[in-house]
Amino acid sequence: TVASIASSLAPSSPILAVDTKGIGLRCRGRWSVGLLHGGFTAKVLPGAAVAMAMALPLGPAGVPERAEVSACSTRGLAVVVHLSGSGLGYLLDLLLPLLRRRVGAALEALACRALRDRAAPRLTDALRRLNEVMLPPGRLPWQSDPLEAQSSAEEVLTDAASQSEVPLRSAGTWAGSVDWRSVGWLRRAADLIDVVGASGLDRALGWALNGTGRLRAPLRNSRWFSLSDTVAGSTLNVSVRLVELVVDGVDRFRTLQPLVAAGPSELAAGVAFGRENRSSLAVSGRFLLRLSDTSAMQVVDEVVDLGLGVSRPAVAAQARLLLSEAELARPRTAAQLAFGARGCARDVLLAPPALERLSLSIDGVSKPLSVSFATPGALERDIAKIVGDIVGLFNRYYARLLPGVVSRVAASPQVLSTINRELAMALSPTPPGNRSCIGAEEAAAEARRRVPERADWRRSLDGPLRAAFDRVTDAVLRSNVANLTPALDIVGGPIHLGTNMLPVDVVVTAMEMTGLASITDARALLPNMTDGEVLVNRLGVVCPPEAASWSPSLTIAGALSAPTTGRTTSFVANVSSPCGKLLLALRAAVDLQDALALKLPSPTQCLALPLRTLVVQQLLVDMGEGGGGGGQGWGRGSGGRSGAEASLEERPLQLSA
């Protein structure tokens, strides 16, 4: 047993001192004097202490290279001995004082010898392996080409962009696979990011996260990682899993590149954080540490928090993904994709996904590595203090090496091969002639077992994501003006209207929304908290005063052309919203079983088939003067009326199944 452990870290030299108090110890042995022999039991009474100092001399690279026990002593060893066996009683009494001295001296020598012979060599070996990773190239035995591991995130993305311009292939080694350079939505996503820009993404994330820049992700079903060791004849299982991840500074984008085609079968993506004086990204994780001794049937759970802050991090990756065009076009029900995603993915794959390039870089450490234990016990706090001192050693001597370590290790062949081995095990292609995807009937049975019959909008359209979306909406309205012209490039080309006899092409050249600040309430598809099938839509617009007669407006400029006549006419259209309040509550009943039975891909009009009912439950329109209350008083589908108002309740629309 151990009552307390005190540790201290020397301020100027790497010496870790540990003072263990309240040690309790029991042991058994045999004794013999001439023809007399027997057994004995001895115990050290609680109150004994062992003090030791572990020196870590620095090597030429300025980091600890070995461990030495520089001091070791014991105090307060009170030994109680009980003898048993043959012989005369008075002889046993004579032996007791001698045996106490011998046992005490043996225990003291045994404790210090164990530190020198076992603890110090093990720590030295751990330091050697740590230094092999942390020190610059030349000390990494598994890194055959250090220069290859130095490609930056920007270089990975630049190479990907140049490959995306290569003419499309006609045939190749993997005939029948998807050519990512011909996938339109990849280009449109990249165009959208270019239009919004890094600063726009910063603002949107800042609004969504309520200005905190903090993203918190609970991980309820994360994977356990286990390590087993044999201690004193018993099996000690050590398992750990990540239960929560928190990232601070996610609203500090420097660059963001979504998925881009880096070749016929290659995809690349990357992101870099840290802008101007906001360059830090802090990551903290909460881990559950489980210690179990199978021989003693004991389980101990400890909660450990780890945190680290880095400046200007960047990551980029390029992977090969070979998908069969024919299998990708094969219709599958939504239930098959929901309950058999892995098997369906294996059917589509022509080869296991492979990570070809990985780059991870940081400029430095902005917040030292920290560790804390969420445990109430005094002994646990002492152990946490020792771990904290070890972390302090790391911060003092190794933190400065992290930028080089991160880039080398991330791009090393060992890491790439490990990731690809896991990918190959998890997503191996289905052998030819076989199927891994769950059948449609089996998927439908699984849907009936696990999914309710009707949709409850409170589960899908409410929660943290809904709150973030509403905050972004409110922030956009407060900005008062929204210039939508840059987004027109994403649409591209004219809009074809008219008939076959008289076709008309519309080209929009400018689009702008103004007066948005007068919209005090705008919510769409807001779930009613008392009825899961009701969706509420609200709009509230402040009536402008005489001195500033402006209202929400949409202005569109462009040109109309008639291809048959060759005539072109320019136009400017302006649509303004009246002031007042509008509330529209819809009862939208969706059959989830029918929704999961839909085959994907399906024509757009088929997506309405699961809709069982679409009824106007409540319609309130208040166009009265001074109706600038914004509509908040109407709540989520219930409220009073005021001013000049039209109302409609429980009126079915034409679309009703």
N, C-alpha and C positions, 0 to 999 in steps of 0.2 A: 504494500500500500504506500501511497505518497500523499502527503497533506498539502504541500505547496511547492512551487518551483519559481524561483526568482531569477531573472536574467538581466544582463546589462551589456551594452555595446560600447567599447572604448571609443572616444570621440576622434582620436587621431590615428589609431592603428587598428587593423582588423583582428581584434581579440574579442571573442564571445565568452562571457563568464556566466555560468549557470550554478545556482545554489539550490539544491533540493533538500527540503526539510520534511520532517514527519515521516521518515521512511520506516515501514514495518516489514520484517523479513522473517521467514521460517525456513529451517533446513533440517535434514536428517542425516545421520552417519553411523559408523561403526567404531568401536574402541576395542583395544586389546592390550593387556599388560601381562607378559609371560603366558601362563596358561589361562589367565582370566580374559574374558571377552564379553562383549555385549553391544547394545545399541544406545544411541542418544538422540534426543531432539533438542534443537536450540532455536531460539527466536530473539530477534532484536526488537526491543520495546519501542513503540512509536515515540518519536522525539529525536531520533538520530538524524544527522545531516551529512550530505556529501557536497563539497564545493569543488568545482573544476573550472579551468580556464582553457579555452581552445584557441590557439594562435593560428592565424592564416597568413603566413608570409607572402608578400607580393613578389611576383616574378618580373621579368624584363618588360612584359606588356602592361604592367601596372594593375594586374588583377591577381587575386589569390590563386596560388598554384598547388598548395598542399595544406594539410591540417596537422597540427601538432598539439598534444596535450602539454601545455606549459606549466600547469599546476594542478594538483589533485590532493585533497585531504578529506578526512572524515572527523566528525566530532559527535559526542553524546551517544556513543555506541553502548547501550546497556543490554547485556546478553544474559538470558536465562537458559540454563542447561538442565535437562533431566536425563539421568542415566538409568539404564536397565540391563539386566544380564546376571551372570553367575559371579560369585565372589563374596567376600565379606563386606558388610555394610560400611565399616569404618574405612576400608580401602576406597570405596566409592566416594565417601565424603572427602578423602584426601585428594582425590582426582579432580573434584569439581573446580576449585580455584584455578588449577593449572589449565583445565579444559576451557574455562571461560576466557583466560588470557589468550590461549591458542586460537579459539574460535573467533574472538574479536579481531586479533591481528590478521587472521586468514580472511575474514570478511573485508577488512579495510584494503588489504592487498588485492583481493579479488575484484573489488569495485574499481579501483584505479587501473588494474591490469586490463580489465574489460574495456575501459575507455581507450587505453593506449593500443591494445592489440586488435580491437574490433571497430570501435567507433571512428577513430582517427583514420585508419586505412579506407574505410567505406566512404568517409567524407572526402578524402583525397581523391578517390576514384570518381566520385560525383563531380568534384571540381574539374578534374581532367576532361570529363565528357562535356561539361558545361563550357569550358574554354574552347574546346574543339568547334563548338557551334558559334560562340560569341565572338571569337577573335577573327580578324580579317582573313581573306582568301589565302590559301597556302596551308592553313591549319585544318581545313575541312577535307577529310579523306574521301568523302563521297562526291565532291564537286570537282569533276575532271576539267571543266572549262569555266573559270570564274567570269570571264567576259560575257559569256552567254547569259549569265544570270543577272546582268546589269541593265537589260532593256527596260526602259521606263514605261509607265502607263501611256504616256503620250506617243511613244514610238509604236506600241502595239496598235493603238487606234489609228495612227497615221498609215501604217502598213495596211490595216483593214480597209481604210477609205480608198487607198490606191487600187486594191484588188477588186473593190466593188465596181470600178469603172471598166473592168475587162469585159470584152464582148461575151455574150451568153454562149455557152457551149452547145453543140448539137448532139454530141454523144460522148461518152467517156467510160471510164472503168466501171462506174456505178450507174449504168443506164437505167432509167426509170426512177431515179431519185429526184427529190425536189431541188430545183436550182434556186437558192435563196436570193439571188440577184434579180429574179423575176417576180418576187413576192411584193405586191404593191403596198400592203399595210406596213411593211418594214420601212419603206421610203416615206410614207405619210407620217409615221411616228417620228422619224428623224426630222422631218420638216416641221412638225408641231413643236418639238423641243427647240429647234432653231428659232422659231417665231417667238416662243415664250422667253427663251434665254435663261441664263443662270440667275440673273437678278430677279426675273419674274418667278422662277421656281422658289427662290428664297422667300419672296413675299408670300406666295401661296402657302408654303409650308409654315411660315411664321403665323399666318392667320389660322391655318388648320390646327396648329399646336398651341393656339392661344398665346403666342408670343414667348413661350418657354423654350422652344427649340429642343424639347425633350421628347424622345420616342420611347415608350415603355411597352415591352412585348412579353407578356406572360407565356411560358412554354409548359403547358400542362402535360403533354405527352412526349416530352423529349427523351432521347435515348440514354440508357444507362451505359457507362463505361466502367468495366470491372478490371481489378488487378488483385491477384491472389498470391499469398506468401505463406510459408510454413514457419510458425513461431512456436518453439517449445512443444513440438508434437501436435499442436492444434493448427487448424487451417483458419487464417485470418483473411476474410474477404473484404476488400476495400472497393466500394463502388461510388461513383460520382455522376451526377447529371445536372445540367443547367436548367434551372426552374424559372429564371427571369433575366431578361437582357434589357438594359437601359442605355440609350445613346443620347448624349447631350451635344448639341451643335449641328444637328442634321439640316438646319436651315441656312447653312453656310456653303452652298455649292460654289465651286470655282468653275468646273465644267461638268457636263453630264452628256454622255453619249449612250442612247439606248441601243438596242440590238441593231446591228448593221451587218450586211452581207460582206464577209471578208473573202469570199470565193464561192464557187458553186455549192460547196457543202460545208462552208465554215461560217460561223457567226462570231461577232465580237461585241463587247460592251465594256463600258468603263465609267467611273465617276471619280471626281476629285473634290475635296472639301478644303475650306480655308480661304477667306477673302479679306483682304486689307487687314484691319486690326482684329478681325474675328477669325483667327486661324486654327483654333483648338477644337478638337473633337474628343470628347471624353466617353469612354466605354466602361460600364460596370456590369458585372454579372453576379447573380446570386446562385450558389451551387448547394445542392444537398449532398453531403458526404455521409455515406453509410458504412459503418464498421460492424462486421458480424463475425463472431467466432462460432463456427459450426460445432466444435466439440463441446463448448460450454453453453451453446444455445443462447447466446447473448447478442443483442443488436443495439447499436448506438447510432443515432442520427445527429449530425451536426450541420448547421447552416453557416456557410462561409460566403462572405462578400469579397470580390476582387474588383479593383478599379484601376484604370490607367488612362492618362490623357496624352494625346499625340497632336503634333502640329502639322497642318497641311498634308493629311493623308490622301493617297490616290491609289486606286486599284483598277486594273484592266485585265480582261481575259479573252482568249480566243479558243473556241472549241469546234470540233467537227461533229456535225449532226446530220446523219444520212437517213432520210425518211422516204418511204415508198409512196410515189404519187398515187398509184392505184389503190393501195390500202388506205391512204389518207382520205381519198374520195369515197370510200365505202361507207354507206350510211350506218350509223350506230345510234341506238337510243341514248337519250340523256342519262337514263338509269345505268346503262352499261358503262358510260364514262364516269358516272358518279361513284359506283360501287366496284368497278373493276378497272380503274384508271391504269394501274401498272400493267395488267395483262393486255389491255388494248394498246398501250404504248409499245409493248414488246412486239405486237403484230405489225406495227407501222415501221419499226426500226429495221434498217438493212444491216447495221453494224452497231456495236455498243457506242454510246457517246464517248468522246475522247477530248480531254483538255489538252490543247497543244501549246498554249502560252499562258503564263500567269505572271502578272507584275503587281507588286505591292510595295509602296514606298511611303516614308514619313520623313519630315525634315528634322524632327527631334521629339523629345518628351516634354510636354507642357505641364503634366501633373504626374508626380512619381507614382510608381506602383504601390497600391495599398491593399491590405487584407484585414478583415475583421471577422470575428466569430460571434454569431448571435446566440450565445449561450449564457445562462445565468450563473452557473457554478463558479466558485472561486478557483478551483483547480483548472477548469477550462479557460478562465481568464489568464491564468499563469502560462498555460500552453500557448494561448493566442499571443501573449507578450513575446515568447521565444520566437514564434513564427514571424511576428512583426520585426524583431531584431534581425532575423535572417533576410527579410525583405528589405530592411534598411541597408544591409550589406550589399544587396543586389543594386539598389538605387545608387549607392555611393560609387561602386566600381564598374557596374555593367550597363547602367541606363544609357550612358553616352554611346555605347556600341549598338544600341537597338536599331537606328536607321539602316546601318549596313547589314545587320543580321536579317532584318525583315525582308529587304530586297533580295538577298542571296538565298535565304531559305525558301521563300515563296516561289522563286523561279528555278529551284534546284531540280534535277532529274528525279531525285528520290521522292520529293513531294508530288511531282506530276505523276510518277508511276503509282504512288499510293492512291491518289485520287482516282486515276483511271482504273486501277484494280477494283476499287469499291464500285465505280460506275458499271464496270463490266459484270460484276456479281449481281448488282441490283437490276440492271436493264439489259440483259442479254437478249438478242433477237429471237423470236420464235422460230424453231426449225421449219424449213419448207414443208408445206402440206399440213401443218398443224395450226391450231388456234389456241391462244392464251387468253383472249378476251372473254369475259363472262357472257353467257348467252342472254338473249333478250328476255326470254321467259324467266330465267333464274334471276336476272336483274330486276324484273317487274315484281317477282315474289319478295325480293329483298327490300324493294321500295315499299311494298305493302306492310312489311314487318317493321320498318324503321321510320317511315315518313307518314305524317298525318294526312288525312284525305284533303283537307282544305288549307290554303295558305293563311298564315297569321302574319300580317304585315308588321306587327310589333317586333317579331323576331328578326326579320330581314332588313327592315328600313328604319330601325331605331338603334340607338347605342352610340359608342364612341365615334364610329365613322360618320354617322348622321350628324352628330354635334360638330365634328370637324368641317363637314360640308356646309352646314349652316353658318359657321363662323367665316368661312371663305366667302359665302354669298353676301353676308352683311358687310364685310370689308370691301368687296367690289362695289357695292352700292354707295358706301361712304366716299369712295374715290370720285364719284360724280360723273366722270367721263371715261368711256371705254372705247379705244380706237381698235376696231376689228379689221382694218384694212390689211395688215400683214398676214392675217389668217387666211385671206382669200387665196394666197398662193397654194395653200394645201388643197383647195378644191380643184383649181386648175381647169382651164378650158371653159367654153361657154355652157350655159344651161339651155337645153333644147325644150322649147315650148311650142304651142300651136298645134296644127294638124298636118297630115301628109299633104293636103292641098295647099296650106299656107303655113309652112314652118317658120318659126321665129327663134332666133338665138339671142340670149341675154348674157351680156358680159358685165359683171359687177366690178367696178374699179375702186370704189371707196365705200366704207361702211363705218358709221360711228354712232355710239349711244351717248346721249348727254342728259343732264338733269337727274341722274340716278340717285342723288342724295335725297331727293324728295320722296323716294320709295322707302317708307319706314318699316315695312313688313313684307317679306316675300318668302313664301314657303310652298313647296310643291311636293305632293305625295307624302304628306306627313301622317303617320299612323295615328288613329284615334286610340287613346289608351284604354278605353272601356269597351271597344269593339274592334277585334282584330281584322275584320274584313273592310273597315271603312278607312278611306284615304281622304285627307283634307288638303285643299289648296287655298292659300290665302294671299291677298295682295292689298296693301294699304298705301295710298299716295296722299301726301300732304297737299292741300289746296294752297297755291302760291298767293302771297299778298300782292296788292296793286303795284307796289314799287318794284317787284321782281317777279314778273309774270312769266315764269318758266315752268316747264313740266317735263317728265320723262319723254324723250323723243328718240326715234331711230331714223337716221338719215342714210339713204343709199344712193350712190351715184354710179352710173354706168352707161351702157349703150345697148340699143335694140337694133337687130339687123335681120332683114328678110333675105335669105340666101337665093330665093327664086327671082327677086327683083334687084338685088344688089344694093338696096337702100339701107342706110344706117342712120339712126336717130339717137342722140344722147338724151339722158333723163336724169332728174334728181327727184327722189321721192322722200317725203318726210311724214312719219307717223307719230302722233303724240298721244299720250295716255291722259284721260281725264282724272281729276282727283276724286278721292272717295275710298270706299272699301268694297272688297269682293271676297266672298267665301263660297267655295264649292266643295261639298262633301259627297264623295262617290262610294257606293257600296260595290266593291270589286271582288267577286268571289272567284277564285282560281282553284281548279282541281289539280292538286300536285301530282296525283297518280297519272293523269293524262299528260301533264307537263313533262314528267319523266319518261313517258312513253313516246314522246316526239322523237323522230329520227333526225339526226344532225349529220350533214347540213340539210335544211329544209327550206322551201320557199318562204319568203317573209310573211305572206298572208297566213301561212299555217301556224305561225306563232300565237295567233289569237284563239286557236282551237281549245286550249284548256280553260278559257274564260267562260265561266258558267253564268255569271250575272254581272251586269254593269248598270247600276241604277243611280240616278241623282237622288241622294238622300236629303240634301239640303242645299239651297242656293240662296244666298243673301247678297244683295247689291245695294249699296248705300252711296248715292251720288250727291248727297246733300252738301251744302256749304259747311266748311270747317270740319269735314270728315277726316281730318288728318290724325285721328287717333292711331292710325296705322293698322287697325284691324286686330291688334293683340288681344283686345277684350273678347273677341269671338272665340278664342281658344282653339281646341282641336275638334271643331265640329259642333259646338253648341254655344249659344250666346244670344244676346238681345239684338234689337233693331233700333235704328235711330235715323232721323232725317228722311229724305225722299228715298224710298226703298222698294225694291221688287223682291218677292220671295217665291220659292218653289220648293216643295218638299215631296219626297218619295215619288218622283216622276221617272219612269223607265226611259232610257235612251233606245234608239232603234237597234243598237247592237246589244242583243240579249239572247243567250242560248238557253 
